[in-house]
Amino acid sequence: MPPLNHISVSSITALFSLVLSLSTPSLAVRQMTVSNKCSSSIYVAVGGKSGALTTTGGAAQPAGWKQAPGDFSFNVPDGWNNGRIWARTGCTLNGNTLDCVVGGCSGNTVKCSGTEYGKPGATLAEFTIDVNSMDSYDISIVDGYNLPMEITSSDSSCAKGSCGTETDILTQCDPSLVYPKNSDKIYSCNSACGNLLQFQDGTGGSLISADVNNSPVCCVQNGVAVHHVNCPNTYIPFYQTMKKMCHNAYVYSDDDMYEDAVFTCSSTGKPSYTITFCPNGYGAGLDPPSSSSAVSQDFTPGDNSENLLNGSATVSIWTAITGTLIASDAGATAANGAHSKMNTRAVSSVAVTAVTSVIGGQAMSASARLKEITSAAPASATSSQYNSNKHTHNDWVAAIELATNTSAPAMTSSTTPKELEKSAATYTSNRKGCGS
């Protein structure tokens, strides 16, 4: 054996690399393929909670890119959870700045961080890979819909997810679900929760505004998700309409109680997945239609049939928790429902009573309206007193905006109603009634 000092450095390096490669196991990865069958390029984005993306050759892969029609493959690590893949639309590229109406990433860049989920409104492919030897995946329009999508697995025994593959939902979006609200184009068709719409009486009737933190339509009470058995599809406006156009997808927060929403596939064979945008050539989101073309749809809710929990999801979300229907707490009726839709927060019944008592007074000054509203409020406005009297800060801001058809002045949780009245001068030029 020659002396060690006669062995070249390159030989030692090669030997070390060989030993390292034999002793260090390679990290398991799973291949994802994005197939763009749309008529033009799309801006793809990827987000997840564990592990970085890599190219099929093992190099680092950015979590966002512009993709022309065709296929592009990359790898995600086994154990990748809360993974999402989506397309950004309504985008304008100016130098290095990519400004998108739907699905945009923070910083407005083509390359995303890989850990964020972007602006709302996009159709989402969602994955959790290799947990308990299973993969789970779904297509979600809970945050909105912008392009048709399909998910297929290399394992032919695994189910296919699809949404909008027969009818592009963007061409059949109800006017009340157009997103962004008041936009001249339909960039996305939102869910009822996303556009803050619920049924007047919890299960049917007129549509009124919903509070995202307290509504059956969002399956949330006091800002916390309720148990899924308390949120069946019987509370979800447009459920049947959306499900017909999105057969194998997730159309509201607890849709996993029903068949054809979330799918699982054995991870034993390490299947790969293909996410196809515009699978049948549809893709109105790349050239959004005018909002004037929105089509009124049947907002009939679900009927709770084929419930995977054997019919247990029949309890009223609000009655089960507080004994009162949420729509009643919001003070909405068939008569004032149109007024309720002007704001995006539920308003306490006392505040609404004060507001509606002056709503018809076209000539009444905003100052007088504020006095009418604040006369029903407690003299003090500490957080505990507000909460105990159901006069929260947001209740009063929403009530005042509702009464004056404009934005309320700056306010904090310690602002008293009488202090708020001092800002009435900011309203005196606004003498419009609700809905005028």
C-alpha positions as CSV (number, residue, x, y, z in Angstrom):
1,M,0.0,0.0,0.0
2,P,1.5,3.3,-1.0
3,P,2.1,6.0,1.7
4,L,-0.9,8.2,2.4
5,N,0.8,11.2,1.1
6,H,1.0,9.6,-2.3
7,I,-2.8,9.4,-2.6
8,S,-4.2,12.3,-4.5
9,V,-6.8,14.6,-3.0
10,S,-9.2,13.9,-5.8
11,S,-9.0,10.1,-5.0
12,I,-9.8,10.8,-1.3
13,T,-12.7,13.0,-2.3
14,A,-14.1,10.4,-4.7
15,L,-13.7,7.6,-2.0
16,F,-15.5,9.8,0.6
17,S,-18.3,10.6,-1.8
18,L,-18.8,6.9,-2.5
19,V,-18.9,6.0,1.2
20,L,-21.3,8.8,1.9
21,S,-23.7,7.8,-0.9
22,L,-23.8,4.2,0.4
23,S,-24.3,5.1,4.0
24,T,-26.8,8.0,3.7
25,P,-30.3,7.0,2.6
26,S,-31.9,9.3,0.0
27,L,-34.9,11.2,1.0
28,A,-38.2,9.8,-0.4
29,V,-39.9,12.2,-2.8
30,R,-43.1,12.1,-4.8
31,Q,-43.5,13.4,-8.4
32,M,-46.2,16.0,-9.2
33,T,-46.9,17.0,-12.8
34,V,-48.7,20.2,-13.7
35,S,-50.4,19.8,-17.0
36,N,-51.6,23.1,-18.6
37,K,-54.2,22.4,-21.2
38,C,-55.5,26.0,-21.2
39,S,-55.2,28.1,-24.3
40,S,-52.3,30.2,-22.9
41,S,-49.7,30.4,-20.2
42,I,-50.6,30.2,-16.5
43,Y,-48.8,31.3,-13.4
44,V,-48.5,28.3,-11.2
45,A,-48.0,28.5,-7.4
46,V,-47.2,25.9,-4.8
47,G,-47.5,26.1,-1.0
48,G,-47.0,23.5,1.8
49,K,-46.1,23.1,5.4
50,S,-43.2,20.6,5.3
51,G,-40.2,20.3,3.0
52,A,-38.9,22.1,0.0
53,L,-39.7,21.4,-3.6
54,T,-37.0,19.9,-5.9
55,T,-36.7,19.3,-9.6
56,T,-36.9,15.8,-11.0
57,G,-33.1,16.0,-11.1
58,G,-32.8,16.9,-7.4
59,A,-32.1,20.6,-7.6
60,A,-34.0,23.3,-5.7
61,Q,-37.3,24.1,-7.4
62,P,-39.0,27.5,-7.1
63,A,-42.5,27.4,-5.7
64,G,-43.9,29.6,-8.5
65,W,-43.4,29.8,-12.2
66,K,-45.0,30.8,-15.6
67,Q,-46.0,27.7,-17.5
68,A,-46.9,27.6,-21.2
69,P,-49.4,24.9,-22.4
70,G,-47.8,21.5,-21.7
71,D,-46.5,19.5,-18.8
72,F,-44.0,20.3,-16.1
73,S,-42.9,17.9,-13.3
74,F,-41.3,18.4,-9.9
75,N,-40.9,16.6,-6.7
76,V,-42.4,17.1,-3.2
77,P,-41.1,15.2,-0.1
78,D,-42.9,12.3,1.4
79,G,-44.7,13.7,4.4
80,W,-45.6,16.9,2.5
81,N,-48.7,18.1,4.4
82,N,-51.3,20.9,3.8
83,G,-49.8,21.1,0.3
84,R,-51.6,23.3,-2.3
85,I,-51.1,23.9,-6.0
86,W,-53.1,26.6,-7.8
87,A,-53.0,29.0,-10.8
88,R,-52.9,32.7,-10.4
89,T,-55.1,34.7,-12.7
90,G,-56.0,38.2,-13.6
91,C,-52.2,38.9,-13.6
92,T,-50.2,41.8,-14.9
93,L,-46.4,41.4,-15.1
94,N,-44.4,44.6,-14.9
95,G,-40.7,44.0,-14.7
96,N,-40.2,41.7,-11.7
97,T,-43.6,42.5,-10.2
98,L,-46.5,40.2,-10.9
99,D,-49.8,41.6,-9.7
100,C,-52.6,39.1,-9.7
101,V,-56.3,39.6,-8.8
102,V,-56.6,35.9,-7.8
103,G,-54.1,33.7,-6.0
104,G,-51.2,36.2,-5.9
105,C,-48.3,35.6,-3.6
106,S,-46.9,38.0,-1.1
107,G,-44.3,40.4,-2.6
108,N,-46.1,40.1,-6.0
109,T,-43.4,37.9,-7.5
110,V,-43.5,35.1,-9.9
111,K,-41.6,32.9,-7.5
112,C,-43.5,32.2,-4.3
113,S,-42.1,31.3,-0.9
114,G,-43.4,27.8,-0.9
115,T,-45.0,28.1,2.5
116,E,-47.9,30.6,1.7
117,Y,-51.3,30.0,0.2
118,G,-51.8,33.2,-1.8
119,K,-54.8,35.5,-2.2
120,P,-58.2,33.9,-2.2
121,G,-60.3,33.0,-5.2
122,A,-58.3,30.2,-6.8
123,T,-59.3,26.6,-7.5
124,L,-57.0,24.6,-5.2
125,A,-55.4,21.1,-5.5
126,E,-54.7,20.0,-1.9
127,F,-52.5,17.2,-0.8
128,T,-51.2,15.4,2.3
129,I,-48.6,12.8,1.2
130,D,-47.7,9.6,3.0
131,V,-49.3,10.0,6.4
132,N,-50.2,6.6,8.0
133,S,-49.2,5.0,4.6
134,M,-51.9,7.0,2.8
135,D,-52.1,10.0,0.5
136,S,-55.1,12.2,0.6
137,Y,-56.0,14.8,-1.9
138,D,-58.9,17.0,-3.1
139,I,-59.9,19.9,-5.3
140,S,-61.3,22.7,-3.2
141,I,-63.4,25.7,-4.2
142,V,-64.1,26.7,-0.6
143,D,-61.9,29.8,-1.2
144,G,-63.3,30.3,-4.7
145,Y,-63.0,29.0,-8.3
146,N,-61.0,30.5,-11.2
147,L,-60.1,27.6,-13.5
148,P,-61.3,24.0,-14.1
149,M,-59.1,21.4,-12.6
150,E,-58.6,17.6,-12.5
151,I,-56.3,15.4,-10.3
152,T,-55.3,11.9,-11.4
153,S,-53.0,9.4,-9.9
154,S,-50.5,7.0,-11.6
155,D,-52.3,4.3,-9.5
156,S,-55.4,3.6,-11.6
157,S,-57.2,2.3,-8.6
158,C,-57.2,5.7,-7.0
159,A,-60.1,8.1,-7.6
160,K,-60.0,11.1,-9.8
161,G,-60.9,14.6,-8.5
162,S,-62.5,17.1,-10.9
163,C,-64.2,20.4,-10.9
164,G,-65.6,22.5,-13.8
165,T,-64.5,19.9,-16.4
166,E,-68.0,19.7,-18.0
167,T,-69.2,23.3,-17.3
168,D,-66.7,26.1,-16.6
169,I,-68.3,27.6,-13.4
170,L,-67.0,31.0,-14.2
171,T,-69.5,31.1,-17.1
172,Q,-72.3,30.1,-14.7
173,C,-71.6,32.2,-11.6
174,D,-74.4,33.7,-9.7
175,P,-74.2,37.5,-9.5
176,S,-74.0,37.3,-5.7
177,L,-70.9,35.1,-5.9
178,V,-68.8,37.2,-8.3
179,Y,-65.4,37.8,-6.8
180,P,-64.0,40.3,-6.2
181,K,-67.2,42.0,-5.2
182,N,-68.3,44.9,-7.3
183,S,-65.7,44.0,-10.0
184,D,-66.5,44.6,-13.6
185,K,-65.2,41.1,-14.4
186,I,-65.8,37.6,-13.0
187,Y,-62.2,36.7,-12.0
188,S,-63.5,34.1,-9.6
189,C,-66.8,32.5,-8.5
190,N,-66.7,32.5,-4.7
191,S,-68.3,30.2,-2.2
192,A,-71.2,31.5,-0.1
193,C,-68.9,31.7,2.9
194,G,-66.3,33.5,0.9
195,N,-68.8,36.2,-0.2
196,L,-70.4,36.2,3.3
197,L,-73.9,35.1,2.4
198,Q,-76.1,32.9,4.5
199,F,-79.8,31.9,4.7
200,Q,-82.0,34.1,6.7
201,D,-83.3,31.3,8.9
202,G,-80.3,29.1,8.9
203,T,-81.7,26.6,6.4
204,G,-83.6,28.5,3.8
205,G,-85.3,31.7,2.7
206,S,-83.7,35.0,1.7
207,L,-80.0,35.4,1.5
208,I,-78.5,37.9,4.0
209,S,-75.0,38.9,5.0
210,A,-73.0,36.5,7.1
211,D,-70.3,37.0,9.8
212,V,-67.3,34.9,8.8
213,N,-66.6,34.3,12.5
214,N,-70.2,33.3,13.4
215,S,-72.1,31.6,10.7
216,P,-73.3,28.1,9.7
217,V,-72.3,28.8,6.1
218,C,-68.7,29.0,7.3
219,C,-69.0,26.3,9.9
220,V,-67.6,28.7,12.5
221,Q,-68.8,30.0,15.9
222,N,-67.0,32.7,17.9
223,G,-64.1,32.4,15.5
224,V,-63.6,28.6,16.1
225,A,-64.6,25.8,13.7
226,V,-67.5,23.8,15.1
227,H,-67.7,20.0,15.0
228,H,-68.6,18.9,11.5
229,V,-71.8,17.1,12.6
230,N,-73.2,20.6,13.4
231,C,-72.6,21.9,9.9
232,P,-74.3,19.7,7.3
233,N,-74.8,20.9,3.7
234,T,-78.4,21.9,4.5
235,Y,-77.0,25.3,5.5
236,I,-75.0,26.0,2.4
237,P,-76.5,28.2,-0.3
238,F,-75.9,27.1,-3.9
239,Y,-74.7,23.7,-2.7
240,Q,-76.6,21.7,-5.2
241,T,-75.8,24.1,-8.0
242,M,-72.1,24.0,-7.3
243,K,-72.0,20.3,-6.7
244,K,-73.5,19.6,-10.1
245,M,-70.7,21.5,-11.7
246,C,-68.0,20.2,-9.3
247,H,-68.9,16.6,-8.9
248,N,-65.7,15.3,-7.3
249,A,-64.6,18.3,-5.3
250,Y,-64.8,20.1,-2.0
251,V,-67.4,22.9,-2.2
252,Y,-67.8,24.0,1.5
253,S,-65.8,23.7,4.7
254,D,-67.2,20.3,5.9
255,D,-67.9,18.7,2.5
256,D,-65.7,15.8,3.6
257,M,-68.7,14.4,5.4
258,Y,-70.1,13.4,2.0
259,E,-68.9,11.2,-0.9
260,D,-66.8,12.5,-3.7
261,A,-65.1,15.4,-1.9
262,V,-61.8,14.1,-0.5
263,F,-60.0,11.0,-1.8
264,T,-57.3,8.7,-0.4
265,C,-54.8,6.5,-2.1
266,S,-52.3,4.0,-0.7
267,S,-48.8,5.5,-0.5
268,T,-47.1,2.0,-0.6
269,G,-46.4,2.2,-4.3
270,K,-45.3,5.9,-4.2
271,P,-47.9,7.0,-6.8
272,S,-47.3,10.2,-8.7
273,Y,-50.0,12.8,-9.4
274,T,-51.0,15.0,-12.3
275,I,-52.9,18.3,-11.7
276,T,-54.5,19.4,-15.0
277,F,-55.7,22.9,-15.5
278,C,-58.5,23.4,-18.2
279,P,-58.6,19.6,-18.8
280,N,-61.3,19.9,-21.5
281,G,-60.0,23.2,-23.0
282,Y,-62.3,25.4,-20.8
283,G,-60.6,28.3,-19.0
284,A,-62.7,31.5,-18.9
285,G,-60.5,32.7,-16.0
286,L,-57.7,33.5,-18.4
287,D,-59.9,36.1,-20.1
288,P,-62.5,36.8,-17.4
289,P,-66.1,37.4,-18.6
290,S,-67.9,40.6,-17.8
291,S,-69.8,40.7,-14.5
292,S,-72.9,41.6,-16.5
293,S,-72.8,38.1,-17.9
294,A,-73.3,36.5,-14.5
295,V,-76.2,34.0,-14.5
296,S,-78.7,33.8,-11.6
297,Q,-78.6,30.3,-10.1
298,D,-80.7,28.2,-7.8
299,F,-79.4,28.7,-4.3
300,T,-81.0,25.6,-2.9
301,P,-78.8,24.1,-0.2
302,G,-77.8,20.4,0.2
303,D,-80.3,17.8,1.5
304,N,-77.8,15.9,3.7
305,S,-78.3,12.7,1.7
306,E,-75.5,10.2,1.5
307,N,-74.1,11.6,4.8
308,L,-71.0,9.6,5.6
309,L,-71.8,10.0,9.3
310,N,-75.1,8.1,8.9
311,G,-77.4,11.0,9.3
312,S,-75.9,12.4,12.4
313,A,-75.3,15.9,10.9
314,T,-78.8,17.2,11.5
315,V,-78.3,19.5,14.5
316,S,-78.6,23.3,14.0
317,I,-75.2,24.7,14.4
318,W,-76.5,27.7,16.3
319,T,-79.2,26.1,18.3
320,A,-76.8,23.4,19.4
321,I,-74.4,25.9,20.8
322,T,-76.3,29.0,22.0
323,G,-80.0,28.1,21.6
324,T,-80.6,30.9,19.1
325,L,-80.6,30.9,15.3
326,I,-77.7,32.9,14.1
327,A,-79.9,34.8,11.6
328,S,-82.1,36.0,14.4
329,D,-79.1,37.2,16.3
330,A,-78.0,39.1,13.2
331,G,-81.4,40.9,13.3
332,A,-82.1,40.1,9.7
333,T,-85.6,39.7,8.4
334,A,-87.1,39.4,4.9
335,A,-87.8,43.2,5.1
336,N,-84.4,44.3,6.0
337,G,-82.3,41.6,4.4
338,A,-81.4,43.9,1.6
339,H,-80.0,46.3,4.0
340,S,-78.0,43.6,5.8
341,K,-76.3,42.7,2.6
342,M,-74.7,46.2,2.4
343,N,-72.1,45.2,5.0
344,T,-70.0,42.1,5.6
345,R,-70.5,41.8,9.4
346,A,-73.4,40.5,11.4
347,V,-75.0,43.3,13.4
348,S,-76.6,42.9,16.8
349,S,-80.4,43.0,16.9
350,V,-80.4,46.2,19.1
351,A,-78.1,48.0,16.7
352,V,-80.2,47.0,13.7
353,T,-83.4,48.1,15.5
354,A,-81.8,51.5,16.0
355,V,-80.7,51.7,12.4
356,T,-83.9,50.6,10.8
357,S,-85.9,53.0,12.9
358,V,-84.3,55.9,11.0
359,I,-83.6,54.2,7.7
360,G,-86.6,55.7,5.9
361,G,-85.7,59.3,6.9
362,Q,-84.1,60.5,3.7
363,A,-83.8,64.0,5.0
364,M,-82.5,63.1,8.5
365,S,-78.9,64.1,9.0
366,A,-76.3,61.6,9.7
367,S,-75.7,63.3,13.1
368,A,-79.3,62.6,14.0
369,R,-78.9,59.0,12.9
370,L,-75.8,58.6,15.0
371,K,-77.7,60.0,18.0
372,E,-80.5,57.5,17.4
373,I,-78.1,54.6,17.3
374,T,-76.0,55.6,20.3
375,S,-79.0,56.3,22.4
376,A,-79.6,52.5,22.5
377,A,-76.0,51.9,23.6
378,P,-74.6,51.7,27.1
379,A,-73.0,54.9,28.4
380,S,-69.7,53.1,28.9
381,A,-67.9,51.0,26.3
382,T,-65.5,48.7,28.0
383,S,-65.0,45.4,26.3
384,S,-66.8,43.5,29.0
385,Q,-69.8,45.8,28.9
386,Y,-69.9,45.7,25.2
387,N,-69.8,42.0,25.1
388,S,-72.4,41.5,27.8
389,N,-74.8,43.8,26.0
390,K,-73.9,42.4,22.5
391,H,-72.7,45.8,21.5
392,T,-69.3,44.9,20.3
393,H,-67.0,47.3,18.5
394,N,-67.7,45.7,15.1
395,D,-71.4,45.7,15.8
396,W,-71.4,49.5,16.1
397,V,-69.1,50.1,13.2
398,A,-71.3,47.9,11.0
399,A,-74.5,49.5,12.3
400,I,-73.2,53.0,11.5
401,E,-72.0,52.0,8.1
402,L,-75.4,50.5,7.5
403,A,-77.3,53.6,8.6
404,T,-75.2,56.1,6.7
405,N,-74.2,54.1,3.7
406,T,-70.5,55.2,4.1
407,S,-67.4,54.3,6.1
408,A,-67.4,54.7,9.9
409,P,-64.8,56.9,11.6
410,A,-61.8,55.3,13.3
411,M,-62.8,53.5,16.5
412,T,-61.2,51.3,19.1
413,S,-62.6,48.9,21.6
414,S,-62.5,51.6,24.3
415,T,-64.4,54.2,22.2
416,T,-67.7,55.1,23.9
417,P,-70.8,55.7,21.8
418,K,-70.9,59.3,22.9
419,E,-67.3,59.8,21.7
420,L,-68.4,58.3,18.4
421,E,-71.2,60.8,18.2
422,K,-68.6,63.6,18.2
423,S,-67.5,62.4,14.8
424,A,-71.0,63.0,13.4
425,A,-69.7,66.0,11.5
426,T,-68.0,63.6,9.1
427,Y,-71.4,62.3,8.0
428,T,-73.4,65.5,7.6
429,S,-73.0,65.6,3.9
430,N,-74.3,62.1,3.5
431,R,-78.1,62.0,3.7
432,K,-78.7,58.8,1.8
433,G,-80.9,56.1,3.2
434,C,-79.9,52.4,3.1
435,G,-80.0,51.1,-0.4
436,S,-80.6,54.5,-2.0
